[in-house]
């Protein structure tokens, strides 16, 4: 079937107004927040599971590549149509279908914006915990595909810990449901396969998410350090004490300076690093834990610990952290984020290597990361229009991820493999591991049309 016939078939399914075909539209859907690009053949915006099923059935019949897309905030190329085909944009499927307080669940469509969901359930005194920094624009469908985390993943876990059920459209257009409002469901853990599969096994059209009661009390502190090593050591010491804060987030001086240029949070620009520490839960015992944390900070050479006096001050601290990625545009026009993860005790060692790698390749690198679970986010800042600089960036990124793997960590904490880290999978998987994943992919997608080219590298040919 040629392109025009596919377009005509899609228009019959969703209506002409929900099919995009112009050169400008194709260009707009050719990129995400990574460095990669690829042009789709057509973009379609379904309004229901039934329409998604028909779209998938059409792609299956004609063996046309197909991939899902939300806001395109992913950082590793997960929504790049590298083989053209159909981009299924879920902007119309953006409804909160049910908030079930007795069962503490919320049922949503994949196009719901994460922060919109959190705002709505908070009105009823409940929280959906996963909070990626992109929460203002990222969608639940994208969070599921990448198994997103966020600052609160230290205490509450990543997206997979909050998914109770999924409605899925498989490769031939058939619709299945897995999981539900109860946790104990028999059979294979299909939702476990789909959460974090980077959209390579099928399309999510509905999700049942877990809700938790909003904490009765929150206490947020900013610890200021003269060295980034002292801040990293503080993180390990707090966890070793048996205290699990809601968040432990760190930023270095380079990132703080960028943030201050844009948001004016009031970070101390003469410090090497700051650590945002947040406790939440019952009021009883919180002051005691806060005092213990302050004492641990002092033992690790903290310069000062500031306590947010009210919700406005707390919100400002978090605005700086969650706006950090965008702020580095003050330094250079492009950045690449190396989302590696290491054991907490290895943070000082690996951060030192990150600094060395930046010096080796003459590249500015800012560090902002989920320190509590060892999830680093070195931001390599550069100008994408300079081919030589871009080549150095890619080499530096590979070395950073290798340092994470060598320290007993891994090459992604929450941003996925996508296109950008296919080579680096060799740092953590052997060929047998990868071949097993290829067989899983083939079982769900024998024709290889669902988000092709992502997450799993092609087999290595040995001559």
C-alpha positions as CSV (number, residue, x, y, z in Angstrom):
1,X,0.0,0.0,0.0
2,X,1.4,3.4,-0.9
3,X,1.5,6.4,1.4
4,X,-1.7,8.0,0.0
5,X,-3.6,4.8,0.4
6,X,-2.5,4.6,4.0
7,X,-3.5,8.2,4.6
8,X,-6.9,7.5,3.1
9,X,-7.3,4.4,5.3
10,X,-6.5,6.5,8.4
11,X,-8.9,9.2,7.5
12,X,-11.7,6.7,7.3
13,X,-10.9,5.5,10.8
14,X,-10.4,8.9,12.6
15,X,-11.8,11.5,10.3
16,X,-9.7,13.7,7.9
17,X,-9.2,16.4,10.6
18,X,-7.3,14.0,12.8
19,X,-4.7,13.0,10.2
20,X,-1.7,15.2,9.6
21,X,0.2,15.0,6.3
22,X,1.9,18.3,5.5
23,X,5.7,18.6,5.3
24,X,5.6,21.0,8.2
25,X,3.7,18.5,10.4
26,X,6.1,15.7,9.4
27,X,9.0,17.9,10.4
28,X,7.4,18.7,13.8
29,X,7.1,15.0,14.6
30,X,10.5,14.1,13.4
31,X,12.3,14.8,16.7
32,X,12.0,14.6,20.4
33,X,14.2,15.9,23.3
34,X,17.2,13.7,22.1
35,X,19.7,14.5,19.4
36,X,18.1,12.1,16.9
37,X,15.7,12.8,14.0
38,X,13.6,10.8,11.6
39,X,10.7,11.7,9.3
40,X,7.3,10.0,9.7
41,X,5.0,9.4,6.7
42,X,1.8,10.4,8.5
43,X,0.6,11.4,12.0
44,X,-2.8,10.2,13.2
45,X,-4.7,11.3,16.4
46,X,-7.1,8.6,17.6
47,X,-9.9,9.4,20.0
48,X,-10.7,5.9,21.4
49,X,-9.3,2.4,21.9
50,X,-11.4,1.2,19.0
51,X,-9.7,3.7,16.7
52,X,-6.3,2.7,17.9
53,X,-7.2,-0.9,17.3
54,X,-8.2,-0.2,13.7
55,X,-5.0,1.9,13.1
56,X,-2.9,-1.0,14.4
57,X,-4.7,-3.5,12.3
58,X,-4.1,-1.4,9.2
59,X,-0.4,-1.1,10.0
60,X,-0.3,-4.9,10.7
61,X,-2.0,-5.7,7.4
62,X,0.3,-3.5,5.3
63,X,3.5,-4.1,7.4
64,X,3.9,-0.3,8.0
65,X,6.0,0.9,11.0
66,X,4.0,2.4,13.8
67,X,4.9,4.1,17.1
68,X,3.1,6.0,19.9
69,X,3.9,9.5,20.9
70,X,2.8,11.8,23.7
71,X,4.6,15.1,24.3
72,X,8.0,14.0,22.9
73,X,10.0,14.9,26.0
74,X,11.9,11.7,26.1
75,X,15.7,12.1,26.0
76,X,17.0,9.1,24.2
77,X,15.1,9.1,20.8
78,X,12.3,6.8,21.8
79,X,9.7,8.5,19.7
80,X,11.9,9.0,16.6
81,X,10.3,7.3,13.5
82,X,13.6,6.0,12.2
83,X,11.8,3.9,9.5
84,X,9.0,6.3,8.7
85,X,5.5,5.0,9.0
86,X,2.7,6.0,11.2
87,X,3.0,8.2,14.4
88,X,0.1,7.7,16.7
89,X,-0.3,10.9,18.7
90,X,-2.4,10.5,21.8
91,X,-3.3,14.1,22.4
92,X,-7.0,13.5,22.0
93,X,-7.0,10.6,24.4
94,X,-6.3,12.8,27.4
95,X,-9.1,12.0,29.8
96,X,-9.1,11.1,33.5
97,X,-11.8,8.4,33.3
98,X,-12.4,7.6,36.9
99,X,-11.0,8.5,40.3
100,X,-11.9,5.6,42.6
101,X,-11.1,6.8,46.2
102,X,-12.4,3.6,48.0
103,X,-10.0,1.5,45.9
104,X,-7.4,4.2,45.8
105,X,-7.0,4.1,42.0
106,X,-7.4,6.4,39.1
107,X,-8.1,5.3,35.5
108,X,-6.6,7.4,32.7
109,X,-6.0,7.5,29.0
110,X,-2.4,7.7,27.9
111,X,-2.5,11.3,26.8
112,X,-3.1,12.7,30.2
113,X,-0.4,15.2,31.3
114,X,1.3,13.9,34.5
115,X,0.9,17.2,36.5
116,X,-2.7,17.6,35.4
117,X,-3.4,14.2,36.9
118,X,-1.5,15.0,40.1
119,X,-3.3,18.3,40.5
120,X,-6.7,16.7,40.1
121,X,-6.2,13.9,42.6
122,X,-4.7,16.2,45.1
123,X,-8.0,18.0,45.3
124,X,-9.4,14.8,46.9
125,X,-6.4,14.5,49.3
126,X,-4.5,11.9,47.3
127,X,-1.2,11.7,45.4
128,X,0.0,10.0,42.3
129,X,3.7,9.7,43.3
130,X,5.9,9.4,40.2
131,X,7.0,13.0,39.4
132,X,9.5,13.2,36.5
133,X,11.0,16.7,36.1
134,X,9.0,16.9,32.8
135,X,5.7,16.4,34.6
136,X,4.3,19.7,33.4
137,X,4.3,18.4,29.8
138,X,5.0,14.6,29.8
139,X,2.2,12.2,29.5
140,X,1.2,9.1,31.5
141,X,1.7,7.0,28.3
142,X,5.2,8.2,27.9
143,X,5.9,7.7,31.7
144,X,4.7,4.1,31.3
145,X,6.8,3.5,28.2
146,X,10.0,4.8,29.8
147,X,9.2,3.6,33.4
148,X,9.9,7.2,34.5
149,X,11.0,8.1,38.0
150,X,11.5,11.5,39.4
151,X,12.7,13.0,42.8
152,X,10.2,11.0,44.8
153,X,11.3,7.6,43.4
154,X,13.7,7.2,46.3
155,X,10.9,6.6,48.8
156,X,8.0,5.7,46.5
157,X,9.5,3.9,43.6
158,X,9.3,4.5,39.8
159,X,6.2,4.3,37.5
160,X,6.2,0.4,37.5
161,X,5.5,0.5,41.3
162,X,2.3,2.5,40.7
163,X,0.7,0.7,37.7
164,X,-2.1,-1.7,38.6
165,X,-3.7,-2.4,35.2
166,X,-3.3,-1.7,31.5
167,X,-5.4,-1.9,28.4
168,X,-3.2,-2.7,25.5
169,X,-3.6,-2.9,21.7
170,X,-1.4,-5.7,20.3
171,X,0.4,-5.9,16.9
172,X,-2.6,-7.2,15.0
173,X,-5.1,-4.7,16.5
174,X,-6.5,-7.1,19.2
175,X,-7.2,-5.5,22.6
176,X,-6.3,-7.1,25.9
177,X,-6.5,-6.0,29.6
178,X,-4.0,-7.0,32.2
179,X,-4.1,-6.4,35.9
180,X,-6.8,-4.3,37.6
181,X,-7.8,-2.6,40.8
182,X,-6.6,-5.5,42.9
183,X,-2.9,-6.3,43.1
184,X,-3.0,-10.1,43.1
185,X,-3.8,-11.1,39.5
186,X,-3.0,-14.6,38.2
187,X,-1.1,-15.3,35.0
188,X,2.0,-13.8,33.5
189,X,3.0,-10.3,34.5
190,X,2.1,-8.7,31.1
191,X,2.0,-5.2,32.5
192,X,5.5,-5.8,33.9
193,X,6.7,-6.4,30.4
194,X,5.0,-3.3,28.9
195,X,6.1,-0.8,31.6
196,X,9.5,0.2,30.5
197,X,9.4,-1.5,27.1
198,X,9.8,1.9,25.4
199,X,6.7,1.3,23.3
200,X,8.2,-1.6,21.4
201,X,5.6,-4.3,22.2
202,X,2.2,-2.6,21.7
203,X,0.2,0.6,22.4
204,X,-1.2,1.5,25.9
205,X,-4.7,2.9,25.6
206,X,-5.8,2.9,29.3
207,X,-4.0,2.6,32.7
208,X,-5.2,2.0,36.2
209,X,-2.8,3.8,38.6
210,X,-2.3,3.5,42.3
211,X,-3.1,6.5,44.6
212,X,-1.8,7.3,48.0
213,X,-3.0,9.6,50.7
214,X,-1.3,13.0,50.5
215,X,1.2,13.4,53.4
216,X,0.0,15.3,56.4
217,X,3.4,17.0,56.8
218,X,6.3,18.0,54.6
219,X,9.7,19.4,55.6
220,X,12.1,20.6,52.9
221,X,15.7,21.5,53.6
222,X,18.6,22.9,51.4
223,X,22.0,21.7,52.5
224,X,25.0,23.7,51.1
225,X,28.4,22.2,50.5
226,X,31.9,23.3,49.7
227,X,32.6,20.1,47.8
228,X,30.3,17.8,45.8
229,X,32.0,14.8,47.5
230,X,30.7,15.9,50.9
231,X,27.2,16.2,49.5
232,X,27.4,12.7,48.0
233,X,28.8,11.2,51.2
234,X,25.9,12.8,53.1
235,X,23.4,10.9,51.0
236,X,24.9,7.5,51.8
237,X,25.1,8.5,55.5
238,X,21.4,9.4,55.7
239,X,20.3,6.2,54.1
240,X,22.7,4.2,56.4
241,X,21.1,5.8,59.4
242,X,17.8,4.1,58.4
243,X,16.1,7.3,57.3
244,X,14.4,7.3,53.9
245,X,13.5,10.8,52.9
246,X,11.0,11.5,50.2
247,X,13.8,13.0,48.1
248,X,17.5,13.6,48.0
249,X,18.3,15.7,45.0
250,X,21.7,17.3,44.2
251,X,22.9,20.1,41.9
252,X,26.4,21.3,41.3
253,X,27.7,24.8,40.9
254,X,27.4,24.9,37.1
255,X,23.8,23.9,37.2
256,X,22.9,26.3,40.0
257,X,24.4,29.2,38.1
258,X,22.3,28.3,35.0
259,X,19.2,28.1,37.2
260,X,19.8,31.4,38.8
261,X,20.0,33.0,35.3
262,X,16.5,31.9,34.5
263,X,14.5,31.3,37.7
264,X,16.1,33.3,40.5
265,X,15.7,30.7,43.2
266,X,18.4,32.1,45.5
267,X,20.9,29.2,45.3
268,X,24.3,30.1,46.8
269,X,26.5,30.6,43.8
270,X,29.7,30.4,45.8
271,X,29.0,26.8,46.9
272,X,30.1,23.7,45.0
273,X,26.8,21.8,45.5
274,X,23.5,21.8,47.2
275,X,21.4,18.9,48.4
276,X,17.6,19.2,48.5
277,X,16.3,17.0,51.3
278,X,12.6,16.5,51.8
279,X,10.8,14.5,54.5
280,X,7.1,13.7,54.3
281,X,4.5,11.7,56.2
282,X,3.0,11.9,59.7
283,X,4.0,15.0,61.7
284,X,5.0,12.8,64.7
285,X,8.7,12.1,64.6
286,X,9.4,14.3,61.6
287,X,11.2,17.0,63.7
288,X,13.3,14.3,65.2
289,X,14.3,12.9,61.8
290,X,15.1,16.4,60.6
291,X,17.4,16.9,63.5
292,X,19.2,13.6,62.8
293,X,19.6,14.6,59.1
294,X,21.0,18.0,60.1
295,X,23.5,16.3,62.4
296,X,24.5,13.9,59.6
297,X,25.0,16.9,57.3
298,X,27.3,18.6,59.9
299,X,29.4,15.4,60.2
300,X,29.9,15.6,56.4
301,X,31.1,19.2,56.4
302,X,27.9,21.0,55.5
303,X,28.3,24.7,55.3
304,X,24.7,25.5,56.1
305,X,21.3,23.8,56.2
306,X,18.3,26.0,55.4
307,X,14.7,25.0,56.1
308,X,12.0,26.1,53.8
309,X,9.7,28.4,55.9
310,X,6.5,27.9,53.9
311,X,5.0,26.3,50.8
312,X,6.1,29.2,48.6
313,X,9.7,28.8,49.6
314,X,9.5,25.1,49.1
315,X,7.9,25.6,45.7
316,X,10.8,27.9,44.7
317,X,13.4,25.3,45.6
318,X,11.6,22.7,43.6
319,X,11.1,25.1,40.7
320,X,14.9,25.4,40.5
321,X,15.4,21.6,40.5
322,X,12.7,20.8,38.0
323,X,13.7,23.7,35.7
324,X,17.4,22.7,35.7
325,X,17.5,21.0,32.4
326,X,15.9,23.9,30.5
327,X,18.1,26.4,32.3
328,X,21.4,25.0,30.9
329,X,20.4,26.7,27.6
330,X,22.0,29.7,29.2
331,X,25.4,28.0,28.9
332,X,25.2,26.3,25.5
333,X,22.3,25.8,23.0
334,X,22.3,22.0,23.2
335,X,22.8,19.3,25.9
336,X,23.0,15.5,26.2
337,X,21.9,13.9,29.4
338,X,23.7,10.7,30.5
339,X,21.1,9.0,32.7
340,X,23.4,6.4,34.4
341,X,22.8,4.9,37.8
342,X,25.4,3.7,40.4
343,X,25.3,2.4,43.9
344,X,25.0,5.3,46.3
345,X,28.4,4.6,47.9
346,X,30.0,5.0,44.5
347,X,28.6,8.5,43.8
348,X,31.8,10.5,44.8
349,X,34.0,8.2,42.8
350,X,31.9,8.3,39.6
351,X,31.2,12.0,39.9
352,X,35.0,12.5,40.0
353,X,35.3,10.5,36.8
354,X,32.5,12.6,35.1
355,X,34.5,15.8,35.9
356,X,37.7,14.1,34.4
357,X,35.8,13.1,31.3
358,X,34.5,16.7,30.8
359,X,38.1,18.0,31.1
360,X,39.4,15.3,28.7
361,X,37.0,16.3,25.9
362,X,37.0,20.0,26.8
363,X,33.2,20.0,27.4
364,X,31.2,21.8,30.2
365,X,29.3,19.2,32.2
366,X,26.7,20.1,34.9
367,X,25.5,17.6,37.4
368,X,21.9,17.4,38.6
369,X,20.6,14.1,39.9
370,X,18.5,11.9,42.1
371,X,21.3,11.4,44.6
372,X,19.2,9.2,46.9
373,X,19.0,6.3,44.4
374,X,22.3,7.0,42.7
375,X,20.7,8.1,39.4
376,X,23.1,10.6,37.8
377,X,22.1,13.1,35.1
378,X,25.4,14.6,33.8
379,X,24.3,17.3,31.4
380,X,27.0,17.7,28.6
381,X,26.5,21.2,27.2
382,X,27.5,21.9,23.6
383,X,26.5,23.3,20.2
384,X,24.8,20.7,18.0
385,X,25.7,22.7,14.9
386,X,29.4,22.0,15.5
387,X,30.1,18.4,14.1
388,X,33.5,18.1,15.9
389,X,32.0,19.1,19.3
390,X,29.0,16.8,18.8
391,X,31.4,13.9,18.1
392,X,33.3,14.7,21.3
393,X,30.0,14.8,23.2
394,X,29.0,11.3,22.1
395,X,32.4,9.9,23.1
396,X,32.2,11.6,26.5
397,X,28.7,10.2,27.0
398,X,29.9,6.6,26.2
399,X,32.7,7.0,28.7
400,X,30.4,8.3,31.4
401,X,28.0,5.3,31.0
402,X,31.0,2.9,31.0
403,X,32.1,4.4,34.3
404,X,28.6,3.9,35.7
405,X,28.6,0.3,34.6
406,X,32.1,-0.4,35.8
407,X,31.1,0.9,39.3
408,X,28.3,-1.7,39.5
409,X,25.6,0.5,38.1
410,X,23.7,0.6,34.8
411,X,23.3,2.8,31.7
412,X,19.8,4.2,32.4
413,X,17.8,4.9,35.5
414,X,14.7,6.3,33.9
415,X,15.3,7.7,30.4
416,X,15.6,4.4,28.6
417,X,17.9,3.1,25.8
418,X,16.0,4.4,22.8
419,X,18.4,5.1,19.9
420,X,21.2,6.9,21.8
421,X,22.4,4.0,24.0
422,X,22.1,1.0,21.7
423,X,25.9,0.5,21.6
424,X,26.2,1.0,25.4
425,X,23.9,-2.0,26.1
426,X,27.1,-4.1,25.7
427,X,28.3,-2.6,29.0
428,X,25.5,-4.4,30.9
429,X,24.1,-7.2,28.7
430,X,25.8,-10.1,27.0
431,X,24.7,-11.3,23.6
432,X,22.6,-14.1,25.2
433,X,20.7,-11.5,27.3
434,X,20.0,-9.4,24.2
435,X,18.9,-12.4,22.1
436,X,16.4,-13.3,24.8
437,X,15.0,-9.8,24.6
438,X,14.8,-10.0,20.8
439,X,12.8,-13.2,21.1
440,X,10.4,-11.5,23.5
441,X,10.0,-8.6,21.0
442,X,9.4,-11.1,18.2
443,X,6.7,-12.9,20.2
444,X,4.7,-9.7,20.5
445,X,5.7,-8.1,17.2
446,X,6.9,-10.8,14.7
447,X,7.0,-8.3,11.8
448,X,9.1,-5.8,13.7
449,X,6.7,-2.8,13.0
450,X,6.1,-1.5,16.5
451,X,8.6,1.3,17.3
452,X,11.4,-0.5,15.4
453,X,15.0,0.1,16.0
454,X,14.7,1.0,19.7
455,X,16.0,-0.4,22.9
456,X,17.5,-3.7,21.6
457,X,20.6,-3.5,19.2
458,X,20.8,-5.7,16.1
459,X,22.7,-9.0,16.6
460,X,26.5,-8.7,16.3
461,X,27.7,-10.4,13.2
462,X,30.9,-12.4,13.8
463,X,33.0,-13.1,10.7
